[in-house]
Amino acid sequence: MNEPITPTTKIDYKSTLAFAQQMDEADPLKEYRSQFHIPTLEGTEHIYLCGNSLGLQPKTTQAHIQQELNDWKNLGVDGHFNGKNAWFYYPHFLTEAAAKVVGANTSEVAIMNALTVNLHLMMVSFYQPTPQRYKILIESPAFPSDIYAVRSQAEHHGYNADEAVVVLKPREGEHTLHTEDIVAAIEEHGDELALVMFGGVNYYTGQYFDLKTITQAAHKVGAKAGFDCAHAAGNVVMQLHDWEVDFAVWCSYKYMNSGPGGTSGVFVHEKHGNNLELKRFAGWWGNDEKTRFEMHDTFIPQAGAAGWQMSNAQVLPMAAHKASLEIFEAAGIQNLRKKSELLTGYLEFLLEDINLHAGEELFNIITPKDPQQRGCQLSILTKEENGRKIYEYIALNGVIADWRKPNVIRVAPVPLYNSFVDVYNFARLLEEGIGRGV
Ligand SMILES: *Cc1c(COP(=O)(O)O)cnc(C)c1O
């Protein structure tokens, strides 16, 4: 099981604005909201519940990028070594803080490229199929890019993707997966299974999988376990190192607030990172730093995840990431998670309250009820006929959330910048929207 963060004492939530205000007042992280730009509508702040898709901009981001623009302007190529933050070493300024967010040693993390690219690069090393062991297990519904990535990897190695990629669907009539079913599927495919590649937190349902148990089950049958943590990084507390996860990848623009298309992170467990024989696609940035600029023909990989770097550091998006990571360092992922459980718990309480008052299920939350099996996002499954209209109503009234076909509204109260009042106001608007019969 994922470790519980908050003690199980139940909070006596109340469905009043005064209660929400009281919770905000008592929130030890309340000051962080003012460190972000909150989008506005005609001068009024939006209720931004879309940090699962694109995190908001820290107010410090601009200065961090400006610093590198200045060094580029004033120093040209000399910025590589003489800039305030020497570009040659720029990834080093990110890995320590990023490693804390995902529960890794610093040397197990590299910041580079973009997410799907990194997923492919990791599979180059961790999906080396043989005719006996060639299958990849993935959850359903998985993010399309992940499906494309695993299928094209199987095809690249000459396998039929329909056969090689095993898609694990929830039980009939259910929306999320049982850990026991995941383990059973791993055991069923046993020595044919090369890789278990799951989302850390599923993008659609918000289910936080039991990464430790899945990893153990994969290893037991001789398979590797890798996770796409796009929806987990900066959202839940992970211990990728201790859980012996083989690899993980994530993006920085969702909960990590580092801007559209921002740079991505990879985790390579040290037992693999220190294996310099492990096959990989090589590039000069993965080469030993001491000889990197000597332009030798022989690739000497750096130890650790850094040995998977290929291209020179993308300093401008990395500057945005640095601004965000400084906030994570200051706030602490454990503290954020603590607030997150309260905030999402409150959202859940208010939503259930709407159904309770209506005396019928107007919608249904498909995200697991157990806080240990979810992050901050709740996915609201609306009735077929009215879902889109409700979504349009709340959008018109200042809510920025996310609509997923066929009829799911995803809302993610983010502990860094969302408030209990945000959550309260959202619930009132949702109720209003439903009440109007829209
Ligand atoms: C957001 C997301 C992506 C997007 O991939 P990019 O390469 O950053 O465009 C891929 N997979 C998952 C699971 C995601 O949540």
The ligand as an SDF file (V2000), in Angstrom:
LIG
                    3D

 15 15  0  0  0  0  0  0  0  0999 V2000
    0.4200   14.5380  -20.1360 C   0  0  0  0  0  0  0  0  0  0  0  0
    0.7860   13.1660  -20.4590 C   0  0  0  0  0  0  0  0  0  0  0  0
    1.5480   12.8660  -21.5980 C   0  0  0  0  0  0  0  0  0  0  0  0
    1.9710   13.9260  -22.5730 C   0  0  0  0  0  0  0  0  0  0  0  0
    3.1870   13.6230  -23.1530 O   0  0  0  0  0  0  0  0  0  0  0  0
    4.1480   14.7550  -23.7880 P   0  0  0  0  0  0  0  0  0  0  0  0
    5.2290   13.9830  -24.4010 O   0  0  0  0  0  0  0  0  0  0  0  0
    4.5770   15.6480  -22.6740 O   0  0  0  0  0  0  0  0  0  0  0  0
    3.3310   15.5220  -24.7640 O   0  0  0  0  0  0  0  0  0  0  0  0
    1.8990   11.5350  -21.8200 C   0  0  0  0  0  0  0  0  0  0  0  0
    1.5130   10.5610  -20.9660 N   0  0  0  0  0  0  0  0  0  0  0  0
    0.7670   10.8220  -19.8580 C   0  0  0  0  0  0  0  0  0  0  0  0
    0.3650    9.7130  -18.9470 C   0  0  0  0  0  0  0  0  0  0  0  0
    0.3760   12.1230  -19.5850 C   0  0  0  0  0  0  0  0  0  0  0  0
   -0.3760   12.3710  -18.5130 O   0  0  0  0  0  0  0  0  0  0  0  0
  1  2  1  0
  2  3  1  0
  2 14  2  0
  3  4  1  0
  3 10  2  0
  4  5  1  0
  5  6  1  0
  6  7  2  0
  6  8  1  0
  6  9  1  0
 10 11  1  0
 11 12  2  0
 12 13  1  0
 12 14  1  0
 14 15  1  0
M  END
$$$$
